[in-house]
Amino acid sequence: MNEQFTEWEVYVGRLIVSFGDIELLTFKLFENWFTGVTTKNYSLEQRLNKLIDHVTRISDKDEKRDELKMLLIRSKQLKKFRNLVAHNPVVLKKYNESEYEDVVFDLRKKAEPISIEKLNELSDEARSLASELFIIVSQYTGRGIDQLIECKLDS
């Protein structure tokens, strides 16, 4: 296996695992704020929209609330790249006989392909975003990260 393809595996893996962390937090927040509403009926985008709307309507306008809203919005923006990477192959983009690169290419749309450099940036951003979300949710709710994962936020 060539070295560049191994890099692709690392960056794709980091992006997907980081989004797993983000999804876990959306489930925990959703379960806490919308009692009796099952999360299985909502996609990640729908959960993010509902959480953003809920945070927007919270009357205590403080720094942590605003930061949480901003991180949820960033998650929504980054989600489109996660979907592109998760559902499309790495293909060879050939410029001429001697110039080519591997890219993630959207098979359905004519979107700009994602290079390995861009994927590295996206995976770093997703990892940072997941960490920031865990920290701000922990601060906002007064729960430790281990408590966020193991139990309901309001228990």
DSSP file with accessible surface (Angstrom, degrees, kcal/mol):
  #  RESIDUE AA STRUCTURE BP1 BP2  ACC     N-H-->O    O-->H-N    N-H-->O    O-->H-N    TCO  KAPPA ALPHA  PHI   PSI    X-CA   Y-CA   Z-CA
    1    1 A M              0   0  165      0, 0.0     2,-0.1     0, 0.0     5,-0.0   0.000 360.0 360.0 360.0 133.5    0.0    0.0    0.0
    2    2 A N     >  -     0   0   92      1,-0.1     4,-1.6     4,-0.0     3,-0.1  -0.341 360.0-118.0 -76.9 158.1    1.5    3.4   -0.9
    3    3 A E  H  > S+     0   0  160      1,-0.2     4,-1.8     2,-0.2     5,-0.1   0.868 110.8  55.2 -62.8 -38.9    2.2    6.0    1.7
    4    4 A Q  H  > S+     0   0   70      1,-0.2     4,-1.9     2,-0.2    -1,-0.2   0.907 105.7  51.9 -65.3 -38.0   -0.2    8.6    0.3
    5    5 A F  H  > S+     0   0   80      1,-0.2     4,-2.0     2,-0.2    -1,-0.2   0.895 105.9  55.2 -66.9 -34.2   -3.1    6.2    0.5
    6    6 A T  H  X S+     0   0   61     -4,-1.6     4,-2.0     1,-0.2    -1,-0.2   0.902 104.9  53.7 -63.1 -38.0   -2.3    5.5    4.1
    7    7 A E  H  X S+     0   0   72     -4,-1.8     4,-2.5     1,-0.2     5,-0.2   0.915 105.5  53.8 -60.2 -43.0   -2.5    9.2    4.8
    8    8 A W  H  X S+     0   0    3     -4,-1.9     4,-2.9     1,-0.2     5,-0.3   0.924 107.0  51.5 -56.7 -44.9   -6.0    9.2    3.2
    9    9 A E  H  X S+     0   0   93     -4,-2.0     4,-2.5     1,-0.2    -1,-0.2   0.914 110.4  48.4 -60.2 -42.6   -7.0    6.4    5.6
   10   10 A V  H  X S+     0   0   75     -4,-2.0     4,-2.6     2,-0.2    -2,-0.2   0.947 115.4  43.1 -63.5 -47.9   -5.8    8.4    8.6
   11   11 A Y  H  X S+     0   0   32     -4,-2.5     4,-2.2     2,-0.2    -2,-0.2   0.903 115.5  47.7 -69.8 -40.8   -7.5   11.6    7.6
   12   12 A V  H  X S+     0   0   42     -4,-2.9     4,-2.6    -5,-0.2     5,-0.2   0.945 113.8  49.1 -63.1 -45.7  -10.8    9.9    6.6
   13   13 A G  H  X S+     0   0   32     -4,-2.5     4,-2.9    -5,-0.3     5,-0.3   0.922 110.7  49.4 -59.8 -44.2  -10.7    8.0    9.9
   14   14 A R  H  X S+     0   0   53     -4,-2.6     4,-2.3     1,-0.2    -1,-0.2   0.916 112.0  48.8 -63.0 -41.7  -10.1   11.1   12.0
   15   15 A L  H  X S+     0   0    0     -4,-2.2     4,-2.0    -5,-0.2    -2,-0.2   0.947 114.8  43.9 -63.5 -46.7  -12.9   12.9   10.3
   16   16 A I  H  X S+     0   0   63     -4,-2.6     4,-1.7     2,-0.2    -2,-0.2   0.926 115.1  47.6 -67.7 -44.8  -15.4   10.1   10.7
   17   17 A V  H  X S+     0   0   97     -4,-2.9     4,-1.8    -5,-0.2    -1,-0.2   0.921 111.0  52.0 -64.0 -41.3  -14.4    9.4   14.4
   18   18 A S  H  X S+     0   0    6     -4,-2.3     4,-2.0    -5,-0.3    -1,-0.2   0.905 108.8  50.4 -62.6 -39.3  -14.6   13.1   15.3
   19   19 A F  H  X S+     0   0    0     -4,-2.0     4,-2.9     1,-0.2    -1,-0.2   0.818 103.6  59.7 -69.9 -26.9  -18.1   13.3   13.8
   20   20 A G  H  X S+     0   0   37     -4,-1.7     4,-2.3     2,-0.2    -1,-0.2   0.920 106.4  47.7 -61.6 -41.4  -19.0   10.3   15.8
   21   21 A D  H  X S+     0   0   65     -4,-1.8     4,-2.1     2,-0.2    -2,-0.2   0.915 111.9  49.3 -63.9 -43.2  -18.1   12.3   18.9
   22   22 A I  H  X S+     0   0    0     -4,-2.0     4,-2.1     1,-0.2    -2,-0.2   0.931 110.8  50.0 -63.5 -43.5  -20.1   15.3   17.6
   23   23 A E  H  X S+     0   0   44     -4,-2.9     4,-2.4     1,-0.2    -2,-0.2   0.909 107.0  55.3 -62.1 -40.4  -23.1   13.0   16.9
   24   24 A L  H  X S+     0   0   54     -4,-2.3     4,-2.3     1,-0.2    -1,-0.2   0.937 108.6  48.0 -57.7 -45.3  -22.9   11.6   20.5
   25   25 A L  H  X S+     0   0    3     -4,-2.1     4,-2.8     1,-0.2     5,-0.3   0.888 108.8  53.1 -64.8 -37.3  -23.1   15.1   21.9
   26   26 A T  H  X S+     0   0    2     -4,-2.1     4,-2.5     1,-0.2    -1,-0.2   0.909 109.5  49.7 -65.2 -37.4  -26.1   15.9   19.7
   27   27 A F  H  X S+     0   0   62     -4,-2.4     4,-2.8     2,-0.2     5,-0.2   0.934 112.4  47.2 -62.4 -46.1  -27.9   12.8   21.0
   28   28 A K  H  X S+     0   0   33     -4,-2.3     4,-1.8     2,-0.2   125,-0.4   0.924 115.8  43.7 -64.4 -45.1  -27.1   13.7   24.6
   29   29 A L  H  X S+     0   0    1     -4,-2.8     4,-2.8     2,-0.2     5,-0.3   0.921 114.6  50.4 -64.7 -43.3  -28.3   17.3   24.2
   30   30 A F  H  X S+     0   0    0     -4,-2.5     4,-2.3    -5,-0.3    -2,-0.2   0.934 110.4  48.8 -60.9 -48.2  -31.3   16.3   22.3
   31   31 A E  H  < S+     0   0   67     -4,-2.8    -1,-0.2     1,-0.2    -2,-0.2   0.869 115.8  45.4 -59.5 -37.2  -32.4   13.7   24.9
   32   32 A N  H  < S+     0   0   22     -4,-1.8     3,-0.4    -5,-0.2    -2,-0.2   0.917 120.2  35.7 -74.2 -44.1  -31.9   16.3   27.6
   33   33 A W  H  < S+     0   0   49     -4,-2.8     2,-0.2     1,-0.2    -2,-0.2   0.696 120.8  44.4 -87.4 -21.3  -33.7   19.2   26.0
   34   34 A F  S >< S-     0   0   23     -4,-2.3     3,-2.1    -5,-0.3    -1,-0.2  -0.531  78.6-167.1-125.1  66.9  -36.5   17.4   24.2
   35   35 A T  T 3  S+     0   0  103     -3,-0.4     3,-0.1     1,-0.3    -3,-0.1  -0.238  73.5  17.9 -56.2 133.9  -37.8   14.9   26.6
   36   36 A G  T 3  S+     0   0   84      1,-0.2     2,-0.6    -5,-0.2    -1,-0.3   0.352  96.1 113.3  86.3  -7.5  -40.1   12.3   25.1
   37   37 A V    <   -     0   0   55     -3,-2.1     2,-0.3    -7,-0.2    -1,-0.2  -0.873  65.3-133.6 -99.4 123.9  -38.9   13.0   21.5
   38   38 A T    >   -     0   0   61     -2,-0.6     3,-1.0     1,-0.1    -3,-0.0  -0.617   2.8-148.2 -80.4 134.1  -37.0   10.0   20.1
   39   39 A T  G >  S+     0   0   20     -2,-0.3     3,-2.1     1,-0.2    -1,-0.1   0.719  88.2  77.6 -73.7 -19.3  -33.7   10.9   18.3
   40   40 A K  G 3  S+     0   0  172      1,-0.3    -1,-0.2    -3,-0.0    -2,-0.0   0.716  87.4  60.8 -66.7 -16.3  -34.0    8.1   15.8
   41   41 A N  G <  S+     0   0  112     -3,-1.0     2,-0.4     2,-0.1    -1,-0.3   0.432  98.5  71.1 -85.7  -0.2  -36.6   10.2   13.9
   42   42 A Y  S <  S-     0   0   70     -3,-2.1     2,-0.0     4,-0.0    -1,-0.0  -0.969  71.8-140.8-123.7 132.9  -34.0   13.0   13.3
   43   43 A S     >  -     0   0   59     -2,-0.4     4,-2.8     1,-0.1     5,-0.2  -0.301  39.9 -98.5 -74.5 169.9  -31.0   13.1   11.0
   44   44 A L  H  > S+     0   0   15      1,-0.2     4,-3.0     2,-0.2     5,-0.2   0.933 126.6  50.1 -57.1 -45.1  -27.8   14.8   12.3
   45   45 A E  H  > S+     0   0   81      1,-0.2     4,-2.7     2,-0.2    -1,-0.2   0.922 111.0  48.4 -62.0 -42.0  -28.7   17.9   10.3
   46   46 A Q  H  > S+     0   0   96      2,-0.2     4,-2.4     1,-0.2    -1,-0.2   0.909 112.4  48.7 -65.3 -40.5  -32.2   17.9   11.7
   47   47 A R  H  X S+     0   0    6     -4,-2.8     4,-2.8     2,-0.2     5,-0.2   0.934 112.1  49.0 -64.0 -44.1  -30.9   17.5   15.3
   48   48 A L  H  X S+     0   0    0     -4,-3.0     4,-2.9    -5,-0.2     5,-0.2   0.929 111.4  49.4 -62.0 -43.8  -28.4   20.3   14.7
   49   49 A N  H  X S+     0   0   62     -4,-2.7     4,-2.4    -5,-0.2    -1,-0.2   0.925 113.4  46.1 -59.4 -46.3  -31.1   22.6   13.4
   50   50 A K  H  X S+     0   0   65     -4,-2.4     4,-2.4     2,-0.2    -2,-0.2   0.903 114.4  47.8 -65.8 -39.4  -33.3   21.8   16.3
   51   51 A L  H  X S+     0   0    0     -4,-2.8     4,-2.9     2,-0.2     5,-0.2   0.914 111.8  49.6 -67.8 -41.8  -30.5   22.3   18.8
   52   52 A I  H  X S+     0   0   22     -4,-2.9     4,-2.4    -5,-0.2    -2,-0.2   0.935 112.5  48.2 -61.1 -45.6  -29.4   25.6   17.2
   53   53 A D  H  X S+     0   0   81     -4,-2.4     4,-1.7    -5,-0.2    -2,-0.2   0.922 112.7  48.5 -60.8 -44.4  -33.0   26.8   17.3
   54   54 A H  H  X S+     0   0   42     -4,-2.4     4,-0.8     1,-0.2    -2,-0.2   0.937 112.0  47.7 -62.8 -46.7  -33.3   25.8   21.0
   55   55 A V  H >< S+     0   0    0     -4,-2.9     3,-0.8     1,-0.2    -1,-0.2   0.887 109.1  55.6 -63.4 -36.9  -30.0   27.4   22.0
   56   56 A T  H 3< S+     0   0   51     -4,-2.4    -1,-0.2    -5,-0.2    -2,-0.2   0.879 108.0  48.9 -61.7 -37.6  -31.1   30.6   20.2
   57   57 A R  H 3< S+     0   0  147     -4,-1.7    -1,-0.2    -3,-0.2     2,-0.2   0.588  80.8 113.0 -83.3  -8.7  -34.3   30.8   22.2
   58   58 A I    <<  -     0   0   30     -4,-0.8    -3,-0.0    -3,-0.8     7,-0.0  -0.469  62.0-146.9 -65.6 129.1  -32.6   30.3   25.6
   59   59 A S  S    S+     0   0  110     -2,-0.2     2,-1.5     1,-0.1    -1,-0.2   0.784  76.1  86.8 -75.3 -28.3  -33.1   33.6   27.3
   60   60 A D        -     0   0   76      1,-0.1     2,-1.3     5,-0.0     5,-0.2  -0.565  67.6-161.1 -77.2  93.4  -29.9   33.7   29.4
   61   61 A K        +     0   0  157     -2,-1.5     2,-0.3     4,-0.1    -1,-0.1  -0.650  30.5 147.9 -78.3  97.3  -27.7   35.3   26.8
   62   62 A D     >  -     0   0   61     -2,-1.3     4,-2.2     1,-0.1     5,-0.2  -0.801  61.5-100.6-127.3 173.4  -24.2   34.4   28.1
   63   63 A E  H  > S+     0   0  164     -2,-0.3     4,-2.4     1,-0.2     5,-0.2   0.889 119.0  50.6 -60.9 -42.6  -20.8   33.7   26.6
   64   64 A K  H  > S+     0   0   86      2,-0.2     4,-2.6     1,-0.2    -1,-0.2   0.899 109.8  50.2 -66.5 -40.4  -21.1   29.9   26.9
   65   65 A R  H  > S+     0   0   13      2,-0.2     4,-2.4     1,-0.2    -1,-0.2   0.938 112.4  47.4 -62.3 -44.8  -24.6   29.8   25.2
   66   66 A D  H  X S+     0   0   77     -4,-2.2     4,-2.3     1,-0.2    -2,-0.2   0.899 112.5  49.2 -65.2 -38.3  -23.3   31.9   22.3
   67   67 A E  H  X S+     0   0   69     -4,-2.4     4,-2.6     2,-0.2    -1,-0.2   0.917 109.8  51.5 -67.9 -40.7  -20.2   29.7   22.0
   68   68 A L  H  X S+     0   0    0     -4,-2.6     4,-2.4     2,-0.2     5,-0.2   0.940 110.6  48.9 -60.4 -44.7  -22.3   26.5   22.1
   69   69 A K  H  X S+     0   0   60     -4,-2.4     4,-2.4     1,-0.2    -2,-0.2   0.937 110.9  49.8 -60.9 -44.9  -24.5   28.0   19.3
   70   70 A M  H  X S+     0   0   83     -4,-2.3     4,-2.5     1,-0.2    -1,-0.2   0.909 111.0  49.3 -62.3 -40.5  -21.5   28.9   17.2
   71   71 A L  H  X S+     0   0    0     -4,-2.6     4,-2.2     2,-0.2    -1,-0.2   0.885 110.1  50.6 -68.5 -36.8  -20.0   25.4   17.6
   72   72 A L  H  X S+     0   0    1     -4,-2.4     4,-2.0     2,-0.2    -1,-0.2   0.906 111.0  49.2 -65.9 -39.2  -23.3   23.8   16.6
   73   73 A I  H  X S+     0   0   59     -4,-2.4     4,-2.2     2,-0.2    -2,-0.2   0.926 110.4  50.4 -65.2 -43.1  -23.4   26.0   13.5
   74   74 A R  H  X S+     0   0   50     -4,-2.5     4,-2.5     1,-0.2     5,-0.2   0.897 108.0  54.1 -60.9 -38.4  -19.8   25.0   12.7
   75   75 A S  H  X S+     0   0    0     -4,-2.2     4,-1.7     1,-0.2    -1,-0.2   0.918 107.9  49.6 -61.0 -42.9  -20.8   21.4   13.0
   76   76 A K  H  X S+     0   0   69     -4,-2.0     4,-0.7     1,-0.2    -1,-0.2   0.905 111.8  48.2 -63.3 -41.3  -23.6   21.9   10.6
   77   77 A Q  H >< S+     0   0  114     -4,-2.2     3,-0.5     1,-0.2     4,-0.4   0.902 114.1  45.6 -66.8 -39.8  -21.2   23.5    8.1
   78   78 A L  H >X S+     0   0    4     -4,-2.5     4,-1.7     1,-0.2     3,-0.9   0.759  95.8  77.7 -76.4 -22.2  -18.6   20.8    8.4
   79   79 A K  H 3X S+     0   0   21     -4,-1.7     4,-2.7     1,-0.3     5,-0.2   0.855  85.0  61.4 -57.4 -35.8  -21.2   18.0    8.1
   80   80 A K  H <X S+     0   0  133     -4,-0.7     4,-1.9    -3,-0.5    -1,-0.3   0.885 105.7  46.8 -63.3 -34.3  -21.4   18.5    4.4
   81   81 A F  H <> S+     0   0   53     -3,-0.9     4,-2.6    -4,-0.4     5,-0.2   0.879 109.4  54.1 -73.3 -37.0  -17.7   17.6    4.0
   82   82 A R  H  X S+     0   0   47     -4,-1.7     4,-2.7     1,-0.2    -2,-0.2   0.938 110.3  47.0 -61.0 -43.4  -18.1   14.6    6.3
   83   83 A N  H  X S+     0   0   50     -4,-2.7     4,-1.9     2,-0.2    -2,-0.2   0.915 111.2  51.4 -65.5 -41.3  -21.0   13.3    4.1
   84   84 A L  H  X S+     0   0   18     -4,-1.9     4,-0.5    -5,-0.2    -2,-0.2   0.939 114.8  42.2 -60.4 -45.8  -19.0   13.9    0.9
   85   85 A V  H >< S+     0   0    9     -4,-2.6     3,-0.7     1,-0.2    -2,-0.2   0.910 115.1  50.0 -69.4 -40.4  -16.0   12.0    2.3
   86   86 A A  H 3< S+     0   0   46     -4,-2.7    -1,-0.2    -5,-0.2    -2,-0.2   0.799 118.5  36.5 -70.3 -27.4  -18.1    9.2    3.8
   87   87 A H  H 3< S+     0   0  117     -4,-1.9    -1,-0.2    -5,-0.2    -2,-0.2   0.253 108.5  64.2-115.2  12.4  -20.1    8.5    0.7
   88   88 A N  S << S-     0   0   23     -3,-0.7    18,-0.1    -4,-0.5     2,-0.1  -0.974  74.3-115.6-137.5 153.7  -17.7    9.0   -2.1
   89   89 A P        -     0   0   55      0, 0.0    16,-1.5     0, 0.0     2,-0.6  -0.337  24.7-110.8 -85.3 163.1  -14.5    7.2   -3.3
   90   90 A V  E     +A  104   0A  48     14,-0.2     2,-0.3    -2,-0.1    14,-0.2  -0.826  48.6 179.8 -85.3 125.6  -10.9    8.4   -3.6
   91   91 A V  E     -A  103   0A  49     12,-3.3    12,-2.7    -2,-0.6     2,-0.5  -0.884  32.8-103.7-127.7 162.5  -10.2    8.6   -7.3
   92   92 A L  E     -A  102   0A  99     -2,-0.3     2,-0.7    10,-0.2    10,-0.2  -0.743  28.2-159.4 -87.4 122.7   -7.3    9.6   -9.5
   93   93 A K  E     -A  101   0A  70      8,-3.5     8,-2.1    -2,-0.5     2,-0.5  -0.930  11.1-158.3-104.1 115.7   -7.7   13.0  -11.1
   94   94 A K  E     +A  100   0A 118     -2,-0.7     6,-0.3     6,-0.2     3,-0.1  -0.825  21.0 177.0-101.5 126.6   -5.5   13.3  -14.1
   95   95 A Y  S    S-     0   0  112      4,-3.0     2,-0.3    -2,-0.5     5,-0.2   0.804  71.6 -34.6 -92.2 -41.4   -4.4   16.7  -15.4
   96   96 A N  S    S-     0   0   69      3,-1.7    -1,-0.4     0, 0.0     3,-0.3  -0.883  85.9 -61.5-160.3-167.2   -2.1   15.4  -18.2
   97   97 A E  S    S+     0   0  161     -2,-0.3     3,-0.0     1,-0.2    -3,-0.0   0.793 133.6  25.6 -61.5 -28.0    0.2   12.4  -18.8
   98   98 A S  S    S+     0   0   97      1,-0.1     2,-0.5    -4,-0.0    -1,-0.2   0.514 110.8  72.9-115.9  -6.2    2.6   13.4  -15.9
   99   99 A E        +     0   0  109     -3,-0.3    -4,-3.0     2,-0.0    -3,-1.7  -0.954  55.1 129.8-117.9 125.3    0.3   15.3  -13.5
  100  100 A Y  E     -A   94   0A 145     -2,-0.5     2,-0.3    -6,-0.3    -6,-0.2  -0.968  25.9-167.2-158.7 165.0   -2.3   13.7  -11.3
  101  101 A E  E     -A   93   0A  55     -8,-2.1    -8,-3.5    -2,-0.3     2,-0.4  -0.984  28.7-109.3-153.9 157.0   -3.5   13.6   -7.8
  102  102 A D  E     +A   92   0A  29     -2,-0.3    14,-0.5   -10,-0.2     2,-0.3  -0.740  45.3 168.4 -85.5 137.1   -5.9   11.5   -5.6
  103  103 A V  E     -AB  91 115A   3    -12,-2.7   -12,-3.3    -2,-0.4     2,-0.6  -0.966  41.9-113.0-143.0 157.6   -9.1   13.3   -4.6
  104  104 A V  E     -AB  90 114A   1     10,-2.4    10,-2.5    -2,-0.3     2,-0.5  -0.876  41.7-164.2 -88.7 124.0  -12.4   12.6   -3.1
  105  105 A F        -     0   0   82    -16,-1.5     2,-0.6    -2,-0.6     7,-0.1  -0.942  20.0-127.2-118.7 127.6  -14.9   13.3   -5.9
  106  106 A D        -     0   0   19     -2,-0.5     5,-0.1     5,-0.3   -18,-0.1  -0.619  17.6-161.5 -74.0 116.6  -18.6   13.7   -5.4
  107  107 A L  S    S+     0   0  113     -2,-0.6    -1,-0.2     1,-0.2   -19,-0.1   0.714  85.0  40.9 -74.5 -20.2  -20.2   11.3   -7.8
  108  108 A R  S    S+     0   0  206     -3,-0.0     2,-0.3     1,-0.0    -1,-0.2   0.767 115.7  39.3 -98.1 -33.2  -23.6   13.0   -7.8
  109  109 A K  S    S-     0   0  146      2,-0.0     2,-0.3     3,-0.0    -3,-0.1  -0.769  77.8-118.8-116.8 166.3  -22.8   16.7   -7.9
  110  110 A K        +     0   0  210     -2,-0.3    -3,-0.1    -5,-0.1     2,-0.1  -0.203  60.9 149.1 -96.2  43.4  -20.2   18.7   -9.7
  111  111 A A        -     0   0   43     -2,-0.3    -5,-0.3    -5,-0.1     3,-0.1  -0.333  59.6 -84.7 -74.8 159.9  -18.7   19.9   -6.4
  112  112 A E        -     0   0  151      1,-0.1    -1,-0.1    -7,-0.1    -3,-0.0  -0.442  51.1-114.3 -63.6 128.9  -15.0   20.7   -6.1
  113  113 A P        -     0   0   21      0, 0.0     2,-0.6     0, 0.0    -8,-0.2  -0.273  26.1-118.9 -62.6 154.9  -13.0   17.6   -5.3
  114  114 A I  E     -B  104   0A   4    -10,-2.5   -10,-2.4    -3,-0.1     2,-0.1  -0.874  26.0-151.8-101.6 120.2  -11.3   17.3   -1.9
  115  115 A S  E  >  -B  103   0A  27     -2,-0.6     4,-2.7   -12,-0.2     5,-0.2  -0.335  30.8-105.0 -80.6 169.2   -7.5   17.0   -2.1
  116  116 A I  H  > S+     0   0    8    -14,-0.5     4,-2.3     1,-0.2     5,-0.1   0.877 122.9  53.9 -64.4 -33.7   -5.5   15.2    0.6
  117  117 A E  H  > S+     0   0  116      2,-0.2     4,-2.0     1,-0.2    -1,-0.2   0.928 110.4  45.8 -65.3 -43.8   -4.4   18.6    1.9
  118  118 A K  H  > S+     0   0   78      2,-0.2     4,-2.8     1,-0.2    -2,-0.2   0.905 111.1  53.1 -66.0 -39.8   -8.0   19.8    2.3
  119  119 A L  H  X S+     0   0    0     -4,-2.7     4,-2.8     2,-0.2     5,-0.2   0.904 106.8  52.4 -62.9 -40.0   -8.9   16.5    3.9
  120  120 A N  H  X S+     0   0   49     -4,-2.3     4,-2.3     2,-0.2    -1,-0.2   0.940 111.1  47.1 -60.1 -45.3   -6.2   16.9    6.4
  121  121 A E  H  X S+     0   0  117     -4,-2.0     4,-2.5     1,-0.2    -2,-0.2   0.924 113.5  48.2 -61.1 -45.4   -7.5   20.4    7.3
  122  122 A L  H  X S+     0   0    2     -4,-2.8     4,-2.6     2,-0.2    -2,-0.2   0.898 111.4  49.2 -64.2 -40.9  -11.1   19.2    7.5
  123  123 A S  H  X S+     0   0    0     -4,-2.8     4,-2.2     2,-0.2    -1,-0.2   0.902 112.3  48.4 -69.0 -37.3  -10.1   16.2    9.8
  124  124 A D  H  X S+     0   0   60     -4,-2.3     4,-2.5    -5,-0.2    -2,-0.2   0.912 112.3  49.4 -64.5 -42.2   -8.1   18.6   12.1
  125  125 A E  H  X S+     0   0   75     -4,-2.5     4,-2.9    -5,-0.2    -2,-0.2   0.917 111.0  49.2 -63.6 -41.9  -11.0   21.0   12.2
  126  126 A A  H  X S+     0   0    0     -4,-2.6     4,-2.6     2,-0.2    -2,-0.2   0.913 111.6  48.9 -64.9 -41.4  -13.5   18.2   13.0
  127  127 A R  H  X S+     0   0  119     -4,-2.2     4,-2.1     2,-0.2    -2,-0.2   0.942 114.4  45.4 -63.5 -45.0  -11.2   16.9   15.8
  128  128 A S  H  X S+     0   0   51     -4,-2.5     4,-2.8     1,-0.2    -2,-0.2   0.923 112.5  51.5 -63.3 -43.2  -10.9   20.4   17.3
  129  129 A L  H  X S+     0   0    0     -4,-2.9     4,-2.7     2,-0.2    -2,-0.2   0.920 108.5  50.6 -62.2 -43.7  -14.6   21.0   16.9
  130  130 A A  H  X S+     0   0    1     -4,-2.6     4,-2.4     2,-0.2    -1,-0.2   0.933 112.6  47.0 -61.3 -43.8  -15.5   17.8   18.8
  131  131 A S  H  X S+     0   0   64     -4,-2.1     4,-2.3     1,-0.2    -2,-0.2   0.929 112.6  48.6 -63.6 -45.8  -13.1   18.7   21.6
  132  132 A E  H  X S+     0   0   55     -4,-2.8     4,-2.8     1,-0.2     5,-0.3   0.889 110.7  51.6 -62.2 -39.3  -14.4   22.2   21.9
  133  133 A L  H  X S+     0   0    2     -4,-2.7     4,-2.7     2,-0.2     5,-0.3   0.925 108.9  49.8 -64.1 -45.2  -18.0   20.9   21.9
  134  134 A F  H  X S+     0   0   20     -4,-2.4     4,-2.1    -5,-0.2    -2,-0.2   0.933 114.0  46.6 -58.2 -43.3  -17.3   18.5   24.7
  135  135 A I  H  X S+     0   0   88     -4,-2.3     4,-2.6     2,-0.2    -2,-0.2   0.954 115.4  43.1 -66.1 -49.5  -15.7   21.3   26.7
  136  136 A I  H  X S+     0   0    1     -4,-2.8     4,-3.3     2,-0.2     5,-0.2   0.900 114.6  49.9 -69.5 -36.5  -18.4   23.9   26.2
  137  137 A V  H  X S+     0   0    1     -4,-2.7     4,-2.5    -5,-0.3     6,-0.4   0.927 111.6  50.2 -65.7 -39.8  -21.2   21.4   26.8
  138  138 A S  H  X>S+     0   0   25     -4,-2.1     4,-1.4    -5,-0.3     5,-1.0   0.935 115.8  41.8 -61.7 -45.6  -19.5   20.3   29.9
  139  139 A Q  H  <5S+     0   0  101     -4,-2.6    -2,-0.2     2,-0.2    -1,-0.2   0.917 115.6  49.8 -67.0 -43.1  -19.1   23.9   31.1
  140  140 A Y  H  <5S+     0   0   48     -4,-3.3    -2,-0.2     1,-0.2    -1,-0.2   0.870 120.9  33.8 -66.1 -37.9  -22.6   24.9   30.0
  141  141 A T  H  <5S-     0   0   40     -4,-2.5    -1,-0.2    -5,-0.2    -2,-0.2   0.582 103.0-124.6 -94.2 -13.2  -24.3   22.0   31.7
  142  142 A G  T  <5 +     0   0   67     -4,-1.4     2,-0.4     1,-0.3    -3,-0.2   0.697  69.8 126.9  75.4  18.2  -22.0   21.7   34.7
  143  143 A R      < -     0   0   41     -5,-1.0    -1,-0.3    -6,-0.4    -2,-0.2  -0.863  61.1-119.4-109.0 145.5  -21.3   18.1   33.9
  144  144 A G     >  -     0   0   23     -2,-0.4     4,-2.1    -3,-0.1     5,-0.2  -0.360  32.3-108.3 -73.3 160.5  -18.0   16.4   33.4
  145  145 A I  H  > S+     0   0   74      1,-0.2     4,-1.7     2,-0.2     5,-0.2   0.909 120.6  52.7 -59.9 -40.5  -17.2   14.8   30.1
  146  146 A D  H  > S+     0   0   98      1,-0.2     4,-2.1     2,-0.2    -1,-0.2   0.900 109.6  49.7 -64.2 -35.3  -17.6   11.3   31.6
  147  147 A Q  H  > S+     0   0   78      1,-0.2     4,-2.0     2,-0.2    -1,-0.2   0.864 105.6  57.0 -70.0 -33.8  -21.0   12.2   33.0
  148  148 A L  H  < S+     0   0    1     -4,-2.1    -1,-0.2     1,-0.2    -2,-0.2   0.900 112.4  41.4 -62.5 -39.7  -22.1   13.6   29.6
  149  149 A I  H  < S+     0   0   76     -4,-1.7    -2,-0.2    -5,-0.2    -1,-0.2   0.891 119.7  42.1 -76.0 -39.0  -21.4   10.2   28.0
  150  150 A E  H  < S+     0   0  153     -4,-2.1     2,-0.3    -5,-0.2    -2,-0.2   0.729 117.5  15.7 -87.0 -25.0  -22.8    8.0   30.7
  151  151 A C  S  < S-     0   0   39     -4,-2.0     2,-0.1    -5,-0.2    -1,-0.0  -0.907  86.4 -74.4-144.8 172.9  -26.0    9.7   31.8
  152  152 A K    >   -     0   0   86     -2,-0.3     3,-1.1     1,-0.1  -123,-0.1  -0.378  43.3-123.3 -67.5 150.1  -28.7   12.2   31.0
  153  153 A L  T 3  S+     0   0   10   -125,-0.4    -1,-0.1     1,-0.3  -124,-0.1   0.806 108.2  45.2 -67.4 -29.7  -27.5   15.8   31.5
  154  154 A D  T 3         0   0  101      0, 0.0    -1,-0.3     0, 0.0    -2,-0.0   0.371 360.0 360.0 -99.8   7.6  -30.3   16.6   33.9
  155  155 A S    <         0   0   92     -3,-1.1    -4,-0.0     0, 0.0     0, 0.0  -0.365 360.0 360.0 -87.6 360.0  -30.1   13.5   36.1
